Amino acid sequence: MVTADEVQRSVRGTVDLIQQKQEALRSFDVSEAGFWRSFEAIWLTLPALTVSFAFAERRLDSNGVDMSLWMELALFLFVSFCHVVSFVALPVAMAFLARRLGLGWRYVPFVIVTNWVNVFSLSALSIPAVLMLLGWIPSGLAALTGLVLAVLLLRVQWFATKLTLGVPDSLAFTIVALGLCLSFVVGVFQSWVIG
């Protein structure tokens, strides 16, 4: 299991990535055990999952769908499934691409850092959404804040990709764009199913 110490070190490493410090990778456990624990870090995104579920439930409610307990459970399981798929989509895609790009030996550090950056990103992006759900800020401000945060976090992901894979700026941008596209596809699928 992920320890409190590893969470603290990984958060520190992510903050160093935000500041674009070259030594940021030293904070991450880039061992094989660290690789598998970085996937366990998805448990730290439960607040973000809860926010996604609340939005899905709100959408169905606004469409006049009367939710039974079983429907709520099914909705939660579906939103959870989409959340997990979105979290692992880029690491799975890169498992195939890294070898083709001759970067197989850099795959493990890339996935570890990407997973921890995703934990940080999902947590940060859920804050304006929670404030909107609570009625503390209007939806327009929440959307604008979310957009600004998303752009900043994509820059962090770009720097992390460049640093872990040792690739040029353009290839790092392409990999980040791939991750964004995969998340977008999952989001569109979720919206299509929920209606």
Buried (B, 14 or more C-beta within 10 A) or exposed (E): EBEEEBBEBBBBBBBBBBEEBEEBBEBBBBEEEBBEBBBEBBEBBEEBBBBBBBBBBEBBEEEEBEEEEEEBEEBBEBBBEBBBBBBBBBBEBBEEBBEEBEBEEBBBBBBBBBBBBBBBBBBBBBBBBBBBBEEEBEEEEBEEBBEEBBEEBBBBBBBBBBBBBEBEEEBBBBBBEBBBEBBEEBEEEBEEEBE
